[in-house]
Amino acid sequence: MPPEFFKRLYQKRNTSAPISEITQKVGYKNQGFFYKKFQAYYNMSPIEYRKSLKKNLS
């Protein structure tokens, strides 16, 4: 899946949902693979991205 696709889905999800749940809903069966792809494209982990979203909403 293109990185923009899972980023949009990630943003639409409730940010309090576990990343494992988001990983599955985006279509990845392996959470580690999702982390690796996300980190490679965005230069931050999904957890760091979540924190940045919360910071920007504050």
CHARMM internal coordinates of N, CA and C (Angstrom, degrees):
IC EDIT
DIST 1 N 1 CA 1.4460
DIST 1 CA 1 C 1.5217
ANGL 1 N 1 CA 1 C 110.24
DIST 1 C 2 N 1.3232
ANGL 1 CA 1 C 2 N 116.17
DIHE 1 N 1 CA 1 C 2 N 141.03
DIST 2 N 2 CA 1.4671
ANGL 1 C 2 N 2 CA 118.27
DIHE 1 CA 1 C 2 N 2 CA 177.17
DIST 2 CA 2 C 1.5278
ANGL 2 N 2 CA 2 C 110.98
DIHE 1 C 2 N 2 CA 2 C -63.54
DIST 2 C 3 N 1.3204
ANGL 2 CA 2 C 3 N 117.12
DIHE 2 N 2 CA 2 C 3 N 142.99
DIST 3 N 3 CA 1.4678
ANGL 2 C 3 N 3 CA 119.84
DIHE 2 CA 2 C 3 N 3 CA -179.23
DIST 3 CA 3 C 1.5237
ANGL 3 N 3 CA 3 C 113.68
DIHE 2 C 3 N 3 CA 3 C -55.91
DIST 3 C 4 N 1.3234
ANGL 3 CA 3 C 4 N 118.19
DIHE 3 N 3 CA 3 C 4 N -36.83
DIST 4 N 4 CA 1.4649
ANGL 3 C 4 N 4 CA 119.79
DIHE 3 CA 3 C 4 N 4 CA -179.81
DIST 4 CA 4 C 1.5247
ANGL 4 N 4 CA 4 C 110.86
DIHE 3 C 4 N 4 CA 4 C -61.62
DIST 4 C 5 N 1.3249
ANGL 4 CA 4 C 5 N 116.85
DIHE 4 N 4 CA 4 C 5 N -34.20
DIST 5 N 5 CA 1.4524
ANGL 4 C 5 N 5 CA 121.02
DIHE 4 CA 4 C 5 N 5 CA 179.53
DIST 5 CA 5 C 1.5206
ANGL 5 N 5 CA 5 C 110.95
DIHE 4 C 5 N 5 CA 5 C -61.58
DIST 5 C 6 N 1.3411
ANGL 5 CA 5 C 6 N 117.51
DIHE 5 N 5 CA 5 C 6 N -50.55
DIST 6 N 6 CA 1.4605
ANGL 5 C 6 N 6 CA 116.76
DIHE 5 CA 5 C 6 N 6 CA -178.27
DIST 6 CA 6 C 1.5143
ANGL 6 N 6 CA 6 C 112.32
DIHE 5 C 6 N 6 CA 6 C -74.17
DIST 6 C 7 N 1.3326
ANGL 6 CA 6 C 7 N 117.68
DIHE 6 N 6 CA 6 C 7 N -23.71
DIST 7 N 7 CA 1.4608
ANGL 6 C 7 N 7 CA 118.97
DIHE 6 CA 6 C 7 N 7 CA 175.14
DIST 7 CA 7 C 1.5288
ANGL 7 N 7 CA 7 C 109.92
DIHE 6 C 7 N 7 CA 7 C -66.80
DIST 7 C 8 N 1.3385
ANGL 7 CA 7 C 8 N 117.49
DIHE 7 N 7 CA 7 C 8 N -44.67
DIST 8 N 8 CA 1.4674
ANGL 7 C 8 N 8 CA 120.56
DIHE 7 CA 7 C 8 N 8 CA 179.03
DIST 8 CA 8 C 1.5200
ANGL 8 N 8 CA 8 C 110.78
DIHE 7 C 8 N 8 CA 8 C -62.03
DIST 8 C 9 N 1.3220
ANGL 8 CA 8 C 9 N 116.16
DIHE 8 N 8 CA 8 C 9 N -44.07
DIST 9 N 9 CA 1.4650
ANGL 8 C 9 N 9 CA 119.03
DIHE 8 CA 8 C 9 N 9 CA 178.45
DIST 9 CA 9 C 1.5172
ANGL 9 N 9 CA 9 C 111.06
DIHE 8 C 9 N 9 CA 9 C -64.45
DIST 9 C 10 N 1.3261
ANGL 9 CA 9 C 10 N 116.33
DIHE 9 N 9 CA 9 C 10 N -40.76
DIST 10 N 10 CA 1.4561
ANGL 9 C 10 N 10 CA 121.19
DIHE 9 CA 9 C 10 N 10 CA 179.70
DIST 10 CA 10 C 1.5210
ANGL 10 N 10 CA 10 C 110.30
DIHE 9 C 10 N 10 CA 10 C -60.72
DIST 10 C 11 N 1.3439
ANGL 10 CA 10 C 11 N 116.21
DIHE 10 N 10 CA 10 C 11 N -42.04
DIST 11 N 11 CA 1.4565
ANGL 10 C 11 N 11 CA 120.62
DIHE 10 CA 10 C 11 N 11 CA -179.42
DIST 11 CA 11 C 1.5278
ANGL 11 N 11 CA 11 C 111.20
DIHE 10 C 11 N 11 CA 11 C -67.42
DIST 11 C 12 N 1.3125
ANGL 11 CA 11 C 12 N 117.39
DIHE 11 N 11 CA 11 C 12 N -33.98
DIST 12 N 12 CA 1.4626
ANGL 11 C 12 N 12 CA 120.83
DIHE 11 CA 11 C 12 N 12 CA -177.59
DIST 12 CA 12 C 1.5218
ANGL 12 N 12 CA 12 C 112.33
DIHE 11 C 12 N 12 CA 12 C -73.96
DIST 12 C 13 N 1.2992
ANGL 12 CA 12 C 13 N 115.99
DIHE 12 N 12 CA 12 C 13 N -25.30
DIST 13 N 13 CA 1.4670
ANGL 12 C 13 N 13 CA 120.35
DIHE 12 CA 12 C 13 N 13 CA -177.88
DIST 13 CA 13 C 1.5181
ANGL 13 N 13 CA 13 C 110.78
DIHE 12 C 13 N 13 CA 13 C -72.05
DIST 13 C 14 N 1.2983
ANGL 13 CA 13 C 14 N 114.86
DIHE 13 N 13 CA 13 C 14 N 154.05
DIST 14 N 14 CA 1.4583
ANGL 13 C 14 N 14 CA 120.64
DIHE 13 CA 13 C 14 N 14 CA 172.66
DIST 14 CA 14 C 1.5224
ANGL 14 N 14 CA 14 C 106.96
DIHE 13 C 14 N 14 CA 14 C -61.21
DIST 14 C 15 N 1.3102
ANGL 14 CA 14 C 15 N 117.11
DIHE 14 N 14 CA 14 C 15 N 121.97
DIST 15 N 15 CA 1.4642
ANGL 14 C 15 N 15 CA 119.67
DIHE 14 CA 14 C 15 N 15 CA -174.74
DIST 15 CA 15 C 1.5250
ANGL 15 N 15 CA 15 C 112.96
DIHE 14 C 15 N 15 CA 15 C -68.08
DIST 15 C 16 N 1.3306
ANGL 15 CA 15 C 16 N 117.52
DIHE 15 N 15 CA 15 C 16 N -7.05
DIST 16 N 16 CA 1.4575
ANGL 15 C 16 N 16 CA 118.54
DIHE 15 CA 15 C 16 N 16 CA 175.53
DIST 16 CA 16 C 1.5330
ANGL 16 N 16 CA 16 C 111.26
DIHE 15 C 16 N 16 CA 16 C -90.98
DIST 16 C 17 N 1.3243
ANGL 16 CA 16 C 17 N 117.13
DIHE 16 N 16 CA 16 C 17 N -5.55
DIST 17 N 17 CA 1.4689
ANGL 16 C 17 N 17 CA 120.03
DIHE 16 CA 16 C 17 N 17 CA 177.27
DIST 17 CA 17 C 1.5250
ANGL 17 N 17 CA 17 C 108.83
DIHE 16 C 17 N 17 CA 17 C -67.83
DIST 17 C 18 N 1.3117
ANGL 17 CA 17 C 18 N 116.56
DIHE 17 N 17 CA 17 C 18 N 143.60
DIST 18 N 18 CA 1.4672
ANGL 17 C 18 N 18 CA 118.68
DIHE 17 CA 17 C 18 N 18 CA 178.09
DIST 18 CA 18 C 1.5279
ANGL 18 N 18 CA 18 C 110.86
DIHE 17 C 18 N 18 CA 18 C -61.04
DIST 18 C 19 N 1.3096
ANGL 18 CA 18 C 19 N 116.23
DIHE 18 N 18 CA 18 C 19 N 144.04
DIST 19 N 19 CA 1.4624
ANGL 18 C 19 N 19 CA 120.17
DIHE 18 CA 18 C 19 N 19 CA 179.87
DIST 19 CA 19 C 1.5241
ANGL 19 N 19 CA 19 C 110.53
DIHE 18 C 19 N 19 CA 19 C -61.54
DIST 19 C 20 N 1.3143
ANGL 19 CA 19 C 20 N 117.49
DIHE 19 N 19 CA 19 C 20 N -31.61
DIST 20 N 20 CA 1.4695
ANGL 19 C 20 N 20 CA 120.12
DIHE 19 CA 19 C 20 N 20 CA 177.62
DIST 20 CA 20 C 1.5301
ANGL 20 N 20 CA 20 C 110.72
DIHE 19 C 20 N 20 CA 20 C -61.41
DIST 20 C 21 N 1.3206
ANGL 20 CA 20 C 21 N 116.91
DIHE 20 N 20 CA 20 C 21 N -37.85
DIST 21 N 21 CA 1.4708
ANGL 20 C 21 N 21 CA 120.83
DIHE 20 CA 20 C 21 N 21 CA 178.05
DIST 21 CA 21 C 1.5328
ANGL 21 N 21 CA 21 C 110.70
DIHE 20 C 21 N 21 CA 21 C -68.52
DIST 21 C 22 N 1.3177
ANGL 21 CA 21 C 22 N 116.43
DIHE 21 N 21 CA 21 C 22 N -42.90
DIST 22 N 22 CA 1.4568
ANGL 21 C 22 N 22 CA 120.50
DIHE 21 CA 21 C 22 N 22 CA 178.48
DIST 22 CA 22 C 1.5218
ANGL 22 N 22 CA 22 C 109.95
DIHE 21 C 22 N 22 CA 22 C -63.32
DIST 22 C 23 N 1.3339
ANGL 22 CA 22 C 23 N 116.34
DIHE 22 N 22 CA 22 C 23 N -42.11
DIST 23 N 23 CA 1.4606
ANGL 22 C 23 N 23 CA 121.36
DIHE 22 CA 22 C 23 N 23 CA 178.71
DIST 23 CA 23 C 1.5193
ANGL 23 N 23 CA 23 C 110.42
DIHE 22 C 23 N 23 CA 23 C -54.91
DIST 23 C 24 N 1.3100
ANGL 23 CA 23 C 24 N 117.45
DIHE 23 N 23 CA 23 C 24 N -47.09
DIST 24 N 24 CA 1.4613
ANGL 23 C 24 N 24 CA 121.70
DIHE 23 CA 23 C 24 N 24 CA -179.78
DIST 24 CA 24 C 1.5226
ANGL 24 N 24 CA 24 C 111.87
DIHE 23 C 24 N 24 CA 24 C -66.24
DIST 24 C 25 N 1.3315
ANGL 24 CA 24 C 25 N 117.32
DIHE 24 N 24 CA 24 C 25 N -42.31
DIST 25 N 25 CA 1.4611
ANGL 24 C 25 N 25 CA 120.71
DIHE 24 CA 24 C 25 N 25 CA -178.43
DIST 25 CA 25 C 1.5252
ANGL 25 N 25 CA 25 C 112.12
DIHE 24 C 25 N 25 CA 25 C -66.99
DIST 25 C 26 N 1.3255
ANGL 25 CA 25 C 26 N 116.43
DIHE 25 N 25 CA 25 C 26 N -28.60
DIST 26 N 26 CA 1.4537
ANGL 25 C 26 N 26 CA 120.67
DIHE 25 CA 25 C 26 N 26 CA 177.46
DIST 26 CA 26 C 1.5269
ANGL 26 N 26 CA 26 C 110.53
DIHE 25 C 26 N 26 CA 26 C -77.56
DIST 26 C 27 N 1.3248
ANGL 26 CA 26 C 27 N 116.82
DIHE 26 N 26 CA 26 C 27 N -18.18
DIST 27 N 27 CA 1.4551
ANGL 26 C 27 N 27 CA 120.44
DIHE 26 CA 26 C 27 N 27 CA 175.43
DIST 27 CA 27 C 1.5135
ANGL 27 N 27 CA 27 C 115.34
DIHE 26 C 27 N 27 CA 27 C 111.00
DIST 27 C 28 N 1.3230
ANGL 27 CA 27 C 28 N 117.47
DIHE 27 N 27 CA 27 C 28 N 7.93
DIST 28 N 28 CA 1.4621
ANGL 27 C 28 N 28 CA 120.77
DIHE 27 CA 27 C 28 N 28 CA 177.17
DIST 28 CA 28 C 1.5202
ANGL 28 N 28 CA 28 C 108.97
DIHE 27 C 28 N 28 CA 28 C -95.00
DIST 28 C 29 N 1.3202
ANGL 28 CA 28 C 29 N 115.72
DIHE 28 N 28 CA 28 C 29 N 133.51
DIST 29 N 29 CA 1.4633
ANGL 28 C 29 N 29 CA 120.15
DIHE 28 CA 28 C 29 N 29 CA 177.81
DIST 29 CA 29 C 1.5226
ANGL 29 N 29 CA 29 C 111.29
DIHE 28 C 29 N 29 CA 29 C -90.59
DIST 29 C 30 N 1.3122
ANGL 29 CA 29 C 30 N 116.29
DIHE 29 N 29 CA 29 C 30 N -20.34
DIST 30 N 30 CA 1.4563
ANGL 29 C 30 N 30 CA 121.86
DIHE 29 CA 29 C 30 N 30 CA -176.37
DIST 30 CA 30 C 1.5271
ANGL 30 N 30 CA 30 C 109.06
DIHE 29 C 30 N 30 CA 30 C -113.72
DIST 30 C 31 N 1.3209
ANGL 30 CA 30 C 31 N 116.69
DIHE 30 N 30 CA 30 C 31 N 110.92
DIST 31 N 31 CA 1.4599
ANGL 30 C 31 N 31 CA 121.67
DIHE 30 CA 30 C 31 N 31 CA -177.63
DIST 31 CA 31 C 1.5246
ANGL 31 N 31 CA 31 C 111.42
DIHE 30 C 31 N 31 CA 31 C -63.18
DIST 31 C 32 N 1.3040
ANGL 31 CA 31 C 32 N 117.78
DIHE 31 N 31 CA 31 C 32 N -36.61
DIST 32 N 32 CA 1.4601
ANGL 31 C 32 N 32 CA 121.55
DIHE 31 CA 31 C 32 N 32 CA 178.85
DIST 32 CA 32 C 1.5221
ANGL 32 N 32 CA 32 C 111.79
DIHE 31 C 32 N 32 CA 32 C -62.85
DIST 32 C 33 N 1.3219
ANGL 32 CA 32 C 33 N 116.16
DIHE 32 N 32 CA 32 C 33 N -39.68
DIST 33 N 33 CA 1.4610
ANGL 32 C 33 N 33 CA 121.00
DIHE 32 CA 32 C 33 N 33 CA 178.45
DIST 33 CA 33 C 1.5275
ANGL 33 N 33 CA 33 C 110.18
DIHE 32 C 33 N 33 CA 33 C -66.34
DIST 33 C 34 N 1.3348
ANGL 33 CA 33 C 34 N 116.28
DIHE 33 N 33 CA 33 C 34 N -41.84
DIST 34 N 34 CA 1.4600
ANGL 33 C 34 N 34 CA 120.97
DIHE 33 CA 33 C 34 N 34 CA 176.82
DIST 34 CA 34 C 1.5309
ANGL 34 N 34 CA 34 C 109.88
DIHE 33 C 34 N 34 CA 34 C -58.93
DIST 34 C 35 N 1.3318
ANGL 34 CA 34 C 35 N 116.88
DIHE 34 N 34 CA 34 C 35 N -48.26
DIST 35 N 35 CA 1.4673
ANGL 34 C 35 N 35 CA 121.47
DIHE 34 CA 34 C 35 N 35 CA 179.05
DIST 35 CA 35 C 1.5259
ANGL 35 N 35 CA 35 C 110.45
DIHE 34 C 35 N 35 CA 35 C -56.79
DIST 35 C 36 N 1.3310
ANGL 35 CA 35 C 36 N 115.84
DIHE 35 N 35 CA 35 C 36 N -46.95
DIST 36 N 36 CA 1.4570
ANGL 35 C 36 N 36 CA 120.80
DIHE 35 CA 35 C 36 N 36 CA -176.83
DIST 36 CA 36 C 1.5256
ANGL 36 N 36 CA 36 C 110.96
DIHE 35 C 36 N 36 CA 36 C -62.05
DIST 36 C 37 N 1.3285
ANGL 36 CA 36 C 37 N 117.76
DIHE 36 N 36 CA 36 C 37 N -45.82
DIST 37 N 37 CA 1.4628
ANGL 36 C 37 N 37 CA 121.71
DIHE 36 CA 36 C 37 N 37 CA 179.43
DIST 37 CA 37 C 1.5196
ANGL 37 N 37 CA 37 C 111.40
DIHE 36 C 37 N 37 CA 37 C -65.89
DIST 37 C 38 N 1.3275
ANGL 37 CA 37 C 38 N 116.35
DIHE 37 N 37 CA 37 C 38 N -43.34
DIST 38 N 38 CA 1.4562
ANGL 37 C 38 N 38 CA 121.07
DIHE 37 CA 37 C 38 N 38 CA 179.84
DIST 38 CA 38 C 1.5234
ANGL 38 N 38 CA 38 C 109.78
DIHE 37 C 38 N 38 CA 38 C -61.58
DIST 38 C 39 N 1.3234
ANGL 38 CA 38 C 39 N 117.06
DIHE 38 N 38 CA 38 C 39 N -48.20
DIST 39 N 39 CA 1.4635
ANGL 38 C 39 N 39 CA 122.55
DIHE 38 CA 38 C 39 N 39 CA -178.79
DIST 39 CA 39 C 1.5244
ANGL 39 N 39 CA 39 C 111.22
DIHE 38 C 39 N 39 CA 39 C -63.30
DIST 39 C 40 N 1.3099
ANGL 39 CA 39 C 40 N 117.00
DIHE 39 N 39 CA 39 C 40 N -41.51
DIST 40 N 40 CA 1.4648
ANGL 39 C 40 N 40 CA 120.35
DIHE 39 CA 39 C 40 N 40 CA -179.21
DIST 40 CA 40 C 1.5233
ANGL 40 N 40 CA 40 C 111.39
DIHE 39 C 40 N 40 CA 40 C -63.37
DIST 40 C 41 N 1.3095
ANGL 40 CA 40 C 41 N 117.17
DIHE 40 N 40 CA 40 C 41 N -36.94
DIST 41 N 41 CA 1.4550
ANGL 40 C 41 N 41 CA 120.42
DIHE 40 CA 40 C 41 N 41 CA -176.50
DIST 41 CA 41 C 1.5319
ANGL 41 N 41 CA 41 C 112.66
DIHE 40 C 41 N 41 CA 41 C -84.19
DIST 41 C 42 N 1.3246
ANGL 41 CA 41 C 42 N 117.50
DIHE 41 N 41 CA 41 C 42 N -41.14
DIST 42 N 42 CA 1.4625
ANGL 41 C 42 N 42 CA 121.43
DIHE 41 CA 41 C 42 N 42 CA -173.28
DIST 42 CA 42 C 1.5267
ANGL 42 N 42 CA 42 C 114.37
DIHE 41 C 42 N 42 CA 42 C -103.35
DIST 42 C 43 N 1.3121
ANGL 42 CA 42 C 43 N 117.09
DIHE 42 N 42 CA 42 C 43 N -2.33
DIST 43 N 43 CA 1.4689
ANGL 42 C 43 N 43 CA 121.79
DIHE 42 CA 42 C 43 N 43 CA -179.22
DIST 43 CA 43 C 1.5222
ANGL 43 N 43 CA 43 C 112.48
DIHE 42 C 43 N 43 CA 43 C 57.29
DIST 43 C 44 N 1.2982
ANGL 43 CA 43 C 44 N 116.59
DIHE 43 N 43 CA 43 C 44 N 29.84
DIST 44 N 44 CA 1.4665
ANGL 43 C 44 N 44 CA 122.53
DIHE 43 CA 43 C 44 N 44 CA 172.76
DIST 44 CA 44 C 1.5141
ANGL 44 N 44 CA 44 C 107.58
DIHE 43 C 44 N 44 CA 44 C -158.94
DIST 44 C 45 N 1.3128
ANGL 44 CA 44 C 45 N 115.11
DIHE 44 N 44 CA 44 C 45 N 154.02
DIST 45 N 45 CA 1.4618
ANGL 44 C 45 N 45 CA 120.01
DIHE 44 CA 44 C 45 N 45 CA 179.17
DIST 45 CA 45 C 1.5257
ANGL 45 N 45 CA 45 C 109.31
DIHE 44 C 45 N 45 CA 45 C -76.33
DIST 45 C 46 N 1.3280
ANGL 45 CA 45 C 46 N 117.63
DIHE 45 N 45 CA 45 C 46 N 163.76
DIST 46 N 46 CA 1.4623
ANGL 45 C 46 N 46 CA 119.68
DIHE 45 CA 45 C 46 N 46 CA 174.75
DIST 46 CA 46 C 1.5353
ANGL 46 N 46 CA 46 C 112.36
DIHE 45 C 46 N 46 CA 46 C -57.05
DIST 46 C 47 N 1.3253
ANGL 46 CA 46 C 47 N 117.03
DIHE 46 N 46 CA 46 C 47 N -34.10
DIST 47 N 47 CA 1.4679
ANGL 46 C 47 N 47 CA 120.70
DIHE 46 CA 46 C 47 N 47 CA 179.21
DIST 47 CA 47 C 1.5307
ANGL 47 N 47 CA 47 C 110.07
DIHE 46 C 47 N 47 CA 47 C -67.31
DIST 47 C 48 N 1.3267
ANGL 47 CA 47 C 48 N 116.54
DIHE 47 N 47 CA 47 C 48 N -44.21
DIST 48 N 48 CA 1.4623
ANGL 47 C 48 N 48 CA 120.15
DIHE 47 CA 47 C 48 N 48 CA 177.69
DIST 48 CA 48 C 1.5289
ANGL 48 N 48 CA 48 C 110.35
DIHE 47 C 48 N 48 CA 48 C -63.69
DIST 48 C 49 N 1.3227
ANGL 48 CA 48 C 49 N 116.36
DIHE 48 N 48 CA 48 C 49 N -39.02
DIST 49 N 49 CA 1.4614
ANGL 48 C 49 N 49 CA 120.68
DIHE 48 CA 48 C 49 N 49 CA 178.25
DIST 49 CA 49 C 1.5283
ANGL 49 N 49 CA 49 C 110.35
DIHE 48 C 49 N 49 CA 49 C -62.75
DIST 49 C 50 N 1.3199
ANGL 49 CA 49 C 50 N 116.08
DIHE 49 N 49 CA 49 C 50 N -43.54
DIST 50 N 50 CA 1.4677
ANGL 49 C 50 N 50 CA 121.02
DIHE 49 CA 49 C 50 N 50 CA 178.37
DIST 50 CA 50 C 1.5256
ANGL 50 N 50 CA 50 C 110.41
DIHE 49 C 50 N 50 CA 50 C -59.16
DIST 50 C 51 N 1.3316
ANGL 50 CA 50 C 51 N 116.28
DIHE 50 N 50 CA 50 C 51 N -44.43
DIST 51 N 51 CA 1.4681
ANGL 50 C 51 N 51 CA 120.35
DIHE 50 CA 50 C 51 N 51 CA 178.83
DIST 51 CA 51 C 1.5279
ANGL 51 N 51 CA 51 C 111.02
DIHE 50 C 51 N 51 CA 51 C -62.19
DIST 51 C 52 N 1.3335
ANGL 51 CA 51 C 52 N 117.38
DIHE 51 N 51 CA 51 C 52 N -38.99
DIST 52 N 52 CA 1.4612
ANGL 51 C 52 N 52 CA 119.99
DIHE 51 CA 51 C 52 N 52 CA 179.75
DIST 52 CA 52 C 1.5295
ANGL 52 N 52 CA 52 C 110.98
DIHE 51 C 52 N 52 CA 52 C -67.22
DIST 52 C 53 N 1.3263
ANGL 52 CA 52 C 53 N 117.50
DIHE 52 N 52 CA 52 C 53 N -35.53
DIST 53 N 53 CA 1.4681
ANGL 52 C 53 N 53 CA 120.62
DIHE 52 CA 52 C 53 N 53 CA 176.15
DIST 53 CA 53 C 1.5199
ANGL 53 N 53 CA 53 C 110.81
DIHE 52 C 53 N 53 CA 53 C -63.56
DIST 53 C 54 N 1.3236
ANGL 53 CA 53 C 54 N 115.77
DIHE 53 N 53 CA 53 C 54 N -44.99
DIST 54 N 54 CA 1.4685
ANGL 53 C 54 N 54 CA 120.07
DIHE 53 CA 53 C 54 N 54 CA -179.82
DIST 54 CA 54 C 1.5273
ANGL 54 N 54 CA 54 C 110.29
DIHE 53 C 54 N 54 CA 54 C -63.94
DIST 54 C 55 N 1.3312
ANGL 54 CA 54 C 55 N 116.09
DIHE 54 N 54 CA 54 C 55 N -39.53
DIST 55 N 55 CA 1.4712
ANGL 54 C 55 N 55 CA 120.52
DIHE 54 CA 54 C 55 N 55 CA -179.90
DIST 55 CA 55 C 1.5246
ANGL 55 N 55 CA 55 C 110.10
DIHE 54 C 55 N 55 CA 55 C -64.93
DIST 55 C 56 N 1.3286
ANGL 55 CA 55 C 56 N 117.37
DIHE 55 N 55 CA 55 C 56 N -40.21
DIST 56 N 56 CA 1.4583
ANGL 55 C 56 N 56 CA 121.47
DIHE 55 CA 55 C 56 N 56 CA -179.06
DIST 56 CA 56 C 1.5236
ANGL 56 N 56 CA 56 C 112.05
DIHE 55 C 56 N 56 CA 56 C -70.86
DIST 56 C 57 N 1.3311
ANGL 56 CA 56 C 57 N 117.10
DIHE 56 N 56 CA 56 C 57 N -24.45
DIST 57 N 57 CA 1.4573
ANGL 56 C 57 N 57 CA 120.93
DIHE 56 CA 56 C 57 N 57 CA 179.12
DIST 57 CA 57 C 1.5192
ANGL 57 N 57 CA 57 C 111.79
DIHE 56 C 57 N 57 CA 57 C -82.14
DIST 57 C 58 N 1.3257
ANGL 57 CA 57 C 58 N 116.24
DIHE 57 N 57 CA 57 C 58 N -18.60
DIST 58 N 58 CA 1.4670
ANGL 57 C 58 N 58 CA 120.78
DIHE 57 CA 57 C 58 N 58 CA -178.46
DIST 58 CA 58 C 1.5150
ANGL 58 N 58 CA 58 C 112.30
DIHE 57 C 58 N 58 CA 58 C -75.19
END
COOR INIT
IC SEED 1 N 1 CA 1 C
IC BUILD
